[in-house]
Amino acid sequence: MSIEPMGLRESKKQETRQLISDQATRLFIENGFESTTIAEIAAAARVAKKTVTNYFARKEDLAFDHQDEFVAGLARTVEGRGEGQSALTALRREFLDGVARHDPVIGFCGEAFARMIADSPTLLARLRDMHDQREEALATLFAAETGAAPDDITPRAAAAQLGGAHRILFQHILALTLDGQSNARIAETVTVSAHRVFGLLEGSLADYAVK
C-alpha cells in the first residue's frame, strides 16, 4: 500500500478547508449568517457535517477564516520591527501598507461581506472579541519586551491605545464599504484618517517600546 506524501495530504486538507469556507461565505451572503445551517454548508461543499465542524469549531469561524492572522497581527508587526523603531512607527507603517494593498485583514472585505457582518449580531460580537484578543496579545508582548512588573499597567494601556486606533480604522473602512465606496476611494480617505489617528498617539507613545 502506498503512503500519500505529507505535503500532498496537507495540500488536500487546505483545499477542503478553503472549499468549505468559500461555500459558507457564499451562503452567509445569500441567506444571512443566522439563517444558514451547518448542514446546508456541508451539502454545498459536498462533505459531511462532521467534516465542517472538524475544520471549524464554531460557525462564526467559517466567516472569519483569517481570524488567527487578525488576532496575532499587531503583536507580530511589533515583534518584527526594525532596530531603533518604536511600536507606534511599526504599526502605523504596516497599517498604511495594508491600506495600499487593500488588505482584507484590516477591513477591505467588499460590500457584500461587510453587509453580512453588519447584519449579524453574532458576527459583530465575534469581531469585538477578536479585537479584544488582538489587544491582549499586543499587551502580552509589550510586557515581555519591556520587562514590566506584573502590576504595571503601562503595557495594557499602550496596547489599548494602539489596538483602539486599529479598531476605529477598521470600523471606518467597514462604514465606507457599506456606503458603497470603491476600495481605491476608501484607501484615499483612510490614509488621511490613519495619519490623523496615529498622530494623536505621538505624544504618549512615540518613544514607547523602541527596539
C-alpha positions, 0 to 999 in steps of 0.5 A: 500500500502506498503512503500519500506524501505529507505535503500532498495530504496537507495540500488536500486538507487546505483545499477542503478547508478553503472549499468549505469556507468559500461555500459558507461565505457564499451562503452567509451572503445569500441567506444571512449568517443566522439563517444558514445551517451547518448542514446546508454548508456541508451539502454545498461543499459536498462533505459531511457535517462532521467534516465542517465542524472538524475544520471549524469549531464554531460557525462564526469561524467559517466567516472569519477564516483569517481570524488567527492572522487578525488576532496575532497581527499587531503583536507580530508587526511589533515583534518584527520591527526594525532596530531603533523603531518604536511600536507606534512607527511599526504599526502605523507603517504596516497599517498604511501598507495594508491600506495600499494593498487593500488588505482584507485583514484590516477591513477591505472585505467588499460590500457584500461581506461587510453587509453580512457582518453588519447584519449579524449580531453574532458576527459583530460580537465575534469581531469585538472579541477578536479585537479584544484578543488582538489587544491582549496579545499586543499587551502580552508582548509589550510586557515581555519586551519591556520587562514590566512588573506584573502590576504595571499597567503601562503595557495594557494601556499602550496596547489599548491605545494602539489596538483602539486606533486599529479598531476605529480604522477598521470600523471606518473602512467597514462604514465606507464599504457599506456606503458603497465606496470603491476600495481605491476611494476608501484607501484615499480617505483612510490614509488621511484618517490613519495619519490623523489617528496615529498622530494623536498617539505621538505624544504618549507613545512615540518613544514607547517600546523602541527596539 
